[in-house]
Amino acid sequence: METHKHPSLATGRNQNDVSTWRGGRSRRNAVSPTVLALTALAGLSWWLLPPTLVQEINPNLAEQLSEPQFSWSQITPSQSLEYHDCFDGYQCARLDVPMDYHRVDGQGTRMAIAIARLPAKVPVTDPRYGGAILINPGGPGGSGVAQALLSGRNLQTIVDATAIPSADTMDKSLDQYFDIIGFDPRGVDNTTPSFSCFPNLFSQKSWELQAEADGMLGSSADSFMRNWQRAIALNIGCSQAITKPSGPGEDVLGEHTNTPPVARDMLEIVERHGEWREKQGLEAQRRHDHRYGLDPQRAIIARTVWNRGQEKLLYWGRSYGTVLGGTFAALFPDRIQRMVLDGVVDTDKYYSDAGPDPIGDSDAIFEKFARYCDAAGEECPLYAAGGPAVIQESYKALEKSLLNTSMAVLPSTTRGPEVVTWTDLKTVLRIGVYQPLAGFAFLAEIASDLIKGDGSKLADFKHGRRAPSCPSDECLIAGPWSPQCQVPGQNELYSSSAILCSDAEYMQKVDEQGFQQNWRSLQELSSSVGDYWAHVRLGCVGWSVSPKWKMPVPVTGNTSHPLLFVNNILDPVTPLQSAKKMSGAFPGSVLLQQDSEGHCTLAAPSVCVSKGIRRYFQTGELPEPGTVCDADLKPFLGAPGKVEARSIEDEILYKVLLEEALRIRPVFPL
């Protein structure tokens, strides 16, 4: 029987390399932790870790997502979609929308929503064109533009039909091919007007380096005092910056950055895309009639017609993106064509604090770390005889020792001297529970080295999270607070607060005593991420922004097409119970479960789940209620048991899923 070959984990690409798959009785198909850790660091991307890790993990992200021939400033905002070639095979637009949709005087500030479109594999005039799928990576504050540029082609592979479209099948096939559209929500990256909490990038970097030195909540006896004071200093100034009108009669950005106006922006994108599609159809019909003679059926016009005021949304959102999707579905239930919500937030909890805190499963994921490490044996750097409990205790003893005494690390040829701390180790742990497949092996290596007194790998990681920054000549000429002094992608932590704190006004009102009580309850709920999760609420202390458009709860709706919810069985911040609750709030919806750990299903490849998502986008068909799909890989163990050969189509799908799973993403809170 032929042995199935898996793509190399060292690249996540289309190579076949069985050298990374171990033989042996107890470790058949086990993945080398070193290979997996190196993969995790080499494939670093950015769209799902805390906003502070955007530059920590990939400080040159903004440079990677730019090209010398293109600048957003070259595009004049328009109330219709006018696409311009940008990046590598993408098209970009800036859609002009009102800042305040409820303003009836026709005046007020305008927004320019940055949009990046990956065109479908067929023209919009083709019968097989399925429409444009809007995406959101989470956050709040994640850039949909960056998500489209980094993962758009992989997402398109998941949702598109497997057959390569050809002219021979144009009028016969039921296959569908989709655009992928990413957009930057209000206050995020390339959408304008923007805001900043700092006069320039230099002062922002200085502030963030000081925060790193102070450490996170729980890192020392005075960590609360330091973090509380920093929150007050930052958040009061930030909320003042975002509530300052640009001129007389102008609207205030801070009052319109929360989620409901963004949902309305999505509706506007959908409408304008329908208008654009119709224009393309009219032009294509004209060319067809000129070449072949008049078509009395006007077939191209008929299939590209703009359904004014009735265009429907295709959407795929993860984590906070499920809040945005659920909000859209509740506000505009008759405008849903397809909606996939992955890593489901309890939206009522998000908006009103009603319900349990969502981190209850995070320690169970850490327990899985110990179990997988034990099962892998000596392939796991932290392995110790005696079972998972011994491995857990070894790690916890390391945490305790670092809490009491940091570790000095000598300089190397690539960095200066460092001191690695408890906060640094907890950062790696947090990545691990969010993305076990990519992060567990790295956590084991880091912990094993630290136990041996070697902090060099953690120091390298810590150093790589930083990026030097000096004001440009243009910034020095234009002055502080000017657009020339801001860099796209550097403001996402603060955009996250601007959105979250407006959506969840209850977080703004907490006092020291109330905060400490909430923090203690989170610590009791999870030793893995409790301290980290407390920072979510801390990020709103001192904010004083009240949105004009508020979302009522409960968030529910009877949609024009049923929604597809997708969730891991164990998720550190969007537990399965939240997905079950939200599915119950939308009649006819179905929850598809993935038997894996981590945040959102792309944390581990599952061809089964992705084929369910593809079927839903292709035909609207939902999985059978109660369906549970296996993940195709487990941390440390690879593909346990017998692996059957995949079809060519499934192998293509598996490879793009593997690439996404092994890409360390910025861990936003949601």
HELIX and SHEET records of a PDB file:
HELIX    1   1 VAL A   18  THR A   20  5                                   3    
HELIX    2   2 PRO A   33  ALA A   42  1                                  10    
HELIX    3   3 LEU A   53  ILE A   57  1                                   5    
HELIX    4   4 LEU A   61  GLN A   64  1                                   4    
HELIX    5   5 TRP A   72  GLN A   74  5                                   3    
HELIX    6   6 GLY A  144  VAL A  159  1                                  16    
HELIX    7   7 ALA A  167  THR A  169  5                                   3    
HELIX    8   8 LEU A  201  ASP A  214  1                                  14    
HELIX    9   9 SER A  223  ILE A  242  1                                  20    
HELIX   10  10 LEU A  253  HIS A  256  5                                   4    
HELIX   11  11 THR A  259  TYR A  292  1                                  34    
HELIX   12  12 ALA A  299  THR A  304  1                                   6    
HELIX   13  13 TYR A  320  LEU A  331  1                                  12    
HELIX   14  14 PRO A  333  ARG A  335  5                                   3    
HELIX   15  15 THR A  347  SER A  352  1                                   6    
HELIX   16  16 SER A  362  ALA A  376  1                                  15    
HELIX   17  17 GLY A  377  GLU A  379  5                                   3    
HELIX   18  18 PRO A  388  ASN A  404  1                                  17    
HELIX   19  19 TRP A  422  TYR A  434  1                                  13    
HELIX   20  20 PRO A  436  ILE A  451  1                                  16    
HELIX   21  21 SER A  456  GLY A  464  1                                   9    
HELIX   22  22 ASP A  473  ALA A  478  1                                   6    
HELIX   23  23 PRO A  483  CYS A  485  5                                   3    
HELIX   24  24 GLU A  492  ASP A  503  1                                  12    
HELIX   25  25 GLU A  505  LYS A  509  5                                   5    
HELIX   26  26 GLU A  512  LEU A  525  1                                  14    
HELIX   27  27 GLY A  530  LEU A  538  1                                   9    
HELIX   28  28 LEU A  576  GLY A  584  1                                   9    
HELIX   29  29 THR A  601  ALA A  603  5                                   3    
HELIX   30  30 VAL A  607  THR A  619  1                                  13    
HELIX   31  31 ILE A  648  ALA A  661  1                                  14    
SHEET    1   A 2 TRP A  21  ARG A  22  0                                        
SHEET    2   A 2 ALA A  30  VAL A  31 -1                                        
SHEET    1   B10 HIS A  84  CYS A  86  0                                        
SHEET    2   B10 TYR A  90  PRO A  98 -1                                        
SHEET    3   B10 ARG A 110  LEU A 118 -1                                        
SHEET    4   B10 TYR A 177  PHE A 183 -1                                        
SHEET    5   B10 TYR A 129  ASN A 136  1                                        
SHEET    6   B10 LEU A 313  ARG A 318  1                                        
SHEET    7   B10 ILE A 336  ASP A 342  1                                        
SHEET    8   B10 LEU A 564  LEU A 570  1                                        
SHEET    9   B10 VAL A 590  GLU A 597  1                                        
SHEET   10   B10 VAL A 628  ASP A 630  1                                        
SHEET    1   C 2 MET A 407  VAL A 409  0                                        
SHEET    2   C 2 GLU A 418  VAL A 420 -1                                        
END                                                                             
